Amino acid sequence: GMRIGYACLAMGVKGSKLSSCTMKNADAARLAALIHQNLSALERMVDYNLENGIRLYRISSDLIPFGSSPVNRLDWPGLFHEDFHRIGEKIRTGGMRASMHPGQYTVPGAPDEGVAARSVEDLAYHARVLDALGTGADSKIILHLGGVYGDKKTALERFRAQFYGLEPAIRQRVVLENDEKCYNIEDALETGLRLKTPVVFDNLHHEVNPSGPLDARYWIDACRETWQPQDGPQKIHYSQQDPHKKPSGHSATIGVRKFLDFVEASGREDLDIMLEVKDKNLSAVKCALCAAPAAAPRMLEREWARYKYAVMERSQAAYQDIRALFRNDRPSPLAFYERVERALSLPVEAGGAANAAEHVWGYFKKSATEAEKSSFFTALGRYCEGRGTLEAVKRRLMALAEKYGSDYLAEAYYFWL
């Protein structure tokens, strides 16, 4: 079946933040402490994914600070062998597929030899992470073809030469992706077929930098040829354009009906679809639940619990409407999420925000100290008078949720949206 995933960071997942430091502070002890912390954050995200039915996940390149730089000389795969092994075991037994995506500065085909050499180092670092986790050959490193530098043909020749020079362990993980500027899907496909390496089709890059027929299905089918059995199921990237951003700027959330239409039009139920979107895991859980209508009602109720105060602060009517949906019957995931999307597209106004904040405060009114109460109501008053921010109000509520151990609230999307 289809797996739907998200990239790197999870919203509303306690203890999942990745940390880094500046280069001048990057001594061995500091790096070891950060790697330890980041692996524990990765494990939290893997646990969250498995609990929420997410079986496709892109691991952040920031996992190991200065991972591909000579600044970091630690033998981190050896030092943290047990952590990597334990997390890798969870990924494998959970049927999850991991991937990584080096940033825009990883350009093996660059004319500058220093840049090209550092790019190869960076690919080696990403492969080391996936190897340390013990992931199979279906865990890929996604790579763009890079810049054109005034001469596409020569740039591609350089790219191919660098690719052939990679160690087999790295080469077997690399997959190519079309981009929004230089290399359209036709370029990526031609290179992939020539290098015998899989190609990821990115729908939004294709809309911005098209090639031949615009029909996504045509290109998804064409890319299928590049995926061999050992590469795992064919993978694509899916995102939607944010109307307020430059072309190929990712939307705040994935509009679920449009996503389902895209999947239906692809005619495929065996794709792995990586979502690229600002609200990360929220869209992944939404799309996964809507694509599998037999989803457990319990999952939907849990999602509503996470969304409810974010909905309430935007619209009391929307909040009541969704509550009623759960009272009557088992709501369809689509009916639920379309209502949530509509509510979240509304602006937050002071009255609604104050109402929701007071509801959240209700969880602590018996346990909070007088000082905490006064601090909260002062911040709320300042916000309502236009002298303070809603962030300041929410910061106090979040601190209370953490202090008084309310996991229910600590997981609420209210603090993130």
C-alpha positions in Angstrom: 0.0 0.0 0.0 0.8 3.7 -0.1 3.1 5.3 2.5 2.8 9.0 3.2 5.6 10.9 5.0 7.1 14.2 6.0 10.5 15.8 6.4 12.8 16.2 9.3 11.0 18.0 12.1 7.8 17.1 14.0 5.4 19.7 15.4 4.0 19.2 18.8 6.2 16.2 19.6 7.8 16.7 23.0 11.6 16.3 23.1 12.0 16.2 19.3 14.0 19.4 18.8 17.4 19.1 17.1 20.3 21.2 18.5 23.5 22.6 17.1 26.3 24.9 18.1 28.7 27.4 16.5 31.9 26.2 14.9 34.1 27.8 17.6 32.2 25.9 20.3 32.4 22.6 18.4 34.9 20.7 20.6 34.6 16.9 21.0 32.7 17.0 24.3 30.2 19.5 23.0 29.7 17.6 19.8 29.2 14.3 21.7 26.6 15.9 23.9 24.7 17.3 21.0 24.8 14.1 19.0 23.5 12.2 22.1 20.6 14.8 22.4 19.8 14.7 18.7 19.7 10.9 18.5 17.2 11.0 21.4 15.1 13.5 19.5 15.3 11.3 16.4 14.0 8.4 18.5 11.1 10.5 19.8 10.1 11.3 16.2 10.4 7.7 15.1 8.2 6.6 18.0 5.7 9.3 17.2 5.7 8.2 13.5 5.1 4.6 14.4 2.3 5.5 16.9 0.6 7.6 14.2 0.9 5.3 11.3 3.6 7.3 9.5 5.9 4.8 7.6 7.9 7.2 5.5 10.3 9.7 7.1 13.1 12.0 6.0 15.8 12.3 8.6 17.3 15.8 9.0 20.8 16.5 7.7 21.4 18.4 10.9 21.3 15.1 13.0 25.1 15.1 13.4 26.4 18.7 13.8 29.2 19.4 11.4 28.7 15.8 10.1 30.6 16.3 6.9 33.1 18.9 8.1 36.6 18.2 9.4 35.5 20.1 12.5 33.8 16.9 13.6 36.4 14.2 14.0 34.4 12.0 16.3 33.8 8.4 15.3 30.1 9.0 15.9 28.8 5.8 14.3 31.1 3.8 16.8 30.5 6.0 19.8 26.8 5.9 19.5 26.5 2.4 18.0 23.9 1.3 20.6 21.6 4.3 19.9 21.9 3.9 16.2 21.2 0.2 16.4 18.2 0.7 18.7 16.6 3.4 16.5 17.4 1.4 13.3 15.7 -1.6 14.8 12.5 0.4 15.4 12.6 1.7 11.8 13.0 -1.8 10.4 10.5 -3.6 12.6 8.0 -0.8 12.1 8.2 -1.2 8.3 9.3 2.5 8.1 11.4 3.8 5.2 14.0 6.5 6.0 15.6 8.9 3.6 17.8 12.0 3.7 18.0 15.1 1.4 21.3 17.1 1.4 20.9 20.8 1.1 21.3 23.1 -1.9 25.1 23.5 -1.4 25.7 19.8 -2.1 26.5 20.1 -5.8 28.7 17.3 -7.1 28.7 18.7 -10.6 30.0 22.2 -9.5 32.8 23.6 -11.7 34.7 24.6 -8.5 36.6 21.5 -7.4 36.5 22.5 -3.7 32.7 22.7 -3.8 32.5 19.4 -5.7 34.8 17.6 -3.2 32.9 18.9 -0.2 29.7 17.7 -1.9 31.1 14.2 -2.2 32.0 14.4 1.5 28.5 15.5 2.3 27.0 12.5 0.4 29.4 10.2 2.3 28.1 11.7 5.6 24.5 11.1 4.7 25.3 7.5 3.7 27.1 7.0 7.0 24.0 8.0 8.9 21.8 5.6 7.0 24.4 2.8 7.3 24.8 3.4 11.0 21.0 2.9 11.4 21.3 -0.3 9.4 18.8 0.7 6.8 18.4 -1.2 3.6 19.1 0.0 0.0 15.6 1.4 -0.2 16.6 4.2 2.2 17.7 6.9 -0.2 19.6 10.1 -0.4 17.7 12.5 -2.6 19.9 14.8 -4.8 19.2 17.6 -7.2 21.4 17.8 -10.3 22.6 21.3 -9.3 23.4 24.4 -11.4 23.8 24.8 -15.1 26.8 27.2 -14.9 26.1 28.5 -18.4 26.5 25.1 -20.0 24.1 22.4 -19.2 25.8 19.7 -21.2 29.2 20.1 -19.5 27.6 20.5 -16.1 25.9 17.1 -16.6 29.1 15.5 -17.7 30.8 16.7 -14.5 27.9 15.4 -12.5 28.2 12.0 -14.1 31.9 11.8 -13.6 31.5 12.6 -9.9 28.7 10.1 -9.6 30.8 7.3 -11.1 33.6 8.2 -8.7 31.3 7.6 -5.6 31.8 4.5 -3.5 29.3 1.8 -4.4 27.8 2.0 -0.8 27.0 5.7 -1.4 26.0 5.4 -5.1 23.4 2.7 -4.4 21.6 5.2 -2.1 21.5 8.2 -4.4 18.3 9.1 -6.3 17.8 12.2 -8.5 15.0 14.7 -8.4 13.8 17.4 -10.8 14.1 21.0 -9.5 12.2 24.2 -10.0 15.0 26.1 -11.9 17.6 24.2 -13.9 16.8 20.6 -14.5 13.2 19.6 -15.3 11.8 16.0 -15.0 13.0 15.1 -18.5 16.6 16.1 -17.7 16.5 14.2 -14.4 15.0 11.1 -16.1 17.5 11.1 -18.9 20.3 11.3 -16.4 18.7 8.6 -14.1 18.3 6.2 -17.0 21.9 6.8 -18.1 23.4 6.4 -14.6 20.9 3.5 -13.7 19.8 5.4 -10.7 16.1 6.0 -9.5 14.3 9.3 -10.1 11.9 11.1 -7.8 9.2 13.1 -9.5 8.4 16.4 -7.6 4.9 17.7 -8.7 5.4 21.3 -7.7 8.9 21.6 -9.3 7.3 20.2 -12.4 4.5 22.8 -12.3 7.0 25.6 -12.0 9.7 24.1 -14.4 7.6 21.9 -16.7 8.6 19.6 -19.5 6.6 18.1 -22.3 3.1 16.9 -21.2 2.1 18.6 -18.0 0.2 15.5 -16.9 1.9 14.2 -13.7 0.7 10.7 -14.3 2.8 10.5 -17.5 6.0 11.4 -15.7 5.3 9.2 -12.6 4.9 6.2 -14.9 8.0 7.2 -16.9 10.0 7.4 -13.6 8.8 4.0 -12.6 11.2 2.4 -15.0 14.2 3.7 -13.0 13.2 2.0 -9.8 14.6 -1.6 -9.4 13.3 -4.1 -6.8 16.2 -3.4 -4.5 15.4 0.3 -4.5 12.1 -0.3 -2.8 8.7 1.2 -3.9 8.8 4.2 -6.2 8.9 7.4 -4.3 7.6 10.9 -5.3 7.5 14.3 -3.7 4.2 16.1 -3.3 3.6 19.7 -2.3 1.2 22.6 -2.9 2.0 26.2 -3.8 1.7 28.8 -1.1 -0.3 31.6 -2.8 1.7 34.2 -0.8 5.2 32.8 -1.7 7.5 32.8 -4.7 6.9 30.0 -7.2 7.5 26.6 -5.6 7.1 28.0 -2.1 5.5 25.2 0.0 2.1 25.7 1.5 1.3 26.0 5.2 -0.7 22.8 5.1 -1.7 20.2 2.4 -5.3 20.8 1.2 -6.5 17.2 1.6 -9.1 17.0 -1.2 -6.6 18.3 -3.8 -4.1 15.7 -2.5 -6.6 12.9 -2.8 -7.5 14.0 -6.4 -3.8 14.0 -7.3 -3.4 10.4 -5.9 -6.5 9.3 -7.8 -5.2 10.9 -11.0 -1.9 9.1 -10.6 -3.8 5.8 -10.9 -1.3 4.2 -8.4 -1.8 2.8 -4.9 1.8 1.6 -4.5 3.7 4.9 -4.3 5.6 6.3 -1.4 4.7 10.0 -1.2 6.9 12.4 0.7 5.0 15.6 1.6 6.9 18.9 1.6 4.9 21.3 3.7 5.2 23.7 6.6 3.1 21.8 9.1 5.1 18.6 8.5 3.6 15.7 10.5 0.2 17.3 10.8 -0.3 17.1 7.0 1.2 13.6 6.9 -1.2 12.2 9.5 -4.1 14.0 7.8 -3.3 12.7 4.3 -2.6 9.2 5.6 -5.9 9.0 7.5 -7.9 10.4 4.6 -6.2 8.0 2.1 -7.1 5.0 4.2 -10.8 5.6 5.0 -10.8 2.5 7.2 -8.8 4.6 9.7 -9.4 3.9 13.4 -12.0 6.4 14.8 -9.7 6.5 17.9 -6.9 8.1 15.7 -9.4 10.8 14.5 -10.5 11.5 18.1 -6.9 11.9 19.1 -6.3 14.3 16.2 -9.4 16.4 17.2 -8.1 16.6 20.8 -4.8 18.1 19.4 -6.6 20.6 17.0 -9.5 21.7 19.2 -8.1 24.8 20.8 -6.5 26.0 17.6 -10.0 25.7 16.0 -11.7 27.3 19.0 -9.5 30.4 18.9 -10.5 31.0 15.3 -14.1 30.2 15.3 -16.5 29.0 18.1 -19.0 28.0 15.4 -16.5 25.7 13.7 -15.5 24.3 17.0 -19.2 23.4 17.8 -19.7 22.0 14.3 -16.8 19.6 14.6 -17.8 18.5 18.1 -21.3 17.7 16.7 -19.6 15.6 14.0 -18.2 13.3 16.6 -21.3 13.1 18.6 -23.5 11.9 15.8 -21.6 9.1 14.2 -18.1 7.9 13.2 -17.1 10.9 11.1 -15.2 10.3 7.8 -11.6 11.6 8.0 -12.3 13.8 5.0 -15.4 15.5 6.6 -13.4 16.1 9.7 -10.3 17.5 8.0 -12.1 19.7 5.5 -13.8 21.4 8.5 -10.5 21.8 10.3 -8.8 23.3 7.2 -11.6 25.8 6.8 -11.4 26.8 10.4 -7.6 27.2 10.4 -7.8 29.4 7.3 -9.7 32.0 9.4 -7.8 34.8 11.1 -7.3 34.7 14.9 -9.1 37.6 16.5 -8.7 38.8 20.1 -12.1 37.6 21.4 -11.7 34.1 20.1 -8.0 33.9 21.2 -8.9 35.0 24.7 -11.7 32.5 24.9 -9.5 29.6 23.9 -6.6 30.7 26.2 -9.0 30.8 29.2 -10.2 27.3 28.3 -6.7 26.1 28.3 -6.0 27.9 31.6 -8.9 25.9 33.0 -6.6 22.9 33.2 -4.4 24.6 35.7 -6.6 26.9 37.7 -6.7 24.4 40.7 -3.0 23.7 40.7 -1.3 27.0 39.6 0.2 29.3 42.1 -1.1 32.8 42.7 2.0 34.2 40.9 1.3 31.9 37.9 -2.3 33.0 37.8 -1.4 36.7 37.9 1.3 36.2 35.3 -1.1 34.5 32.9 -4.0 37.0 33.4 -1.6 40.0 33.1 -0.3 38.7 29.8 -3.8 38.0 28.6 -5.0 41.5 29.5 -2.1 43.1 27.7 -2.8 41.0 24.6 -6.5 42.0 24.7 -5.6 45.7 25.0 -3.3 45.4 22.0 -0.2 46.0 24.2 1.1 42.4 24.3 1.3 39.4 22.0 -0.6 36.1 21.9 2.8 34.3 21.9 3.5 35.6 25.4 0.2 34.2 26.6 0.8 30.8 25.0 4.4 30.7 26.3 3.0 30.9 29.9 0.4 28.2 29.1 3.0 25.9 27.6 5.3 26.4 30.6 2.3 25.4 32.8 1.5 22.3 30.7 5.1 21.2 31.1 5.4 22.0 34.8 2.1 20.2 35.7 2.7 17.3 33.3 -0.3 17.8 31.1 0.8 15.7 28.1 -2.7 16.2 26.6 -2.0 19.9 26.3 1.8 19.7 25.5 0.7 17.7 22.4 -1.9 20.3 21.4 -1.4 22.0 18.0 -2.7 25.1 19.7 0.9 26.0 20.5 2.2 25.4 17.0 -0.4 26.8 14.6 
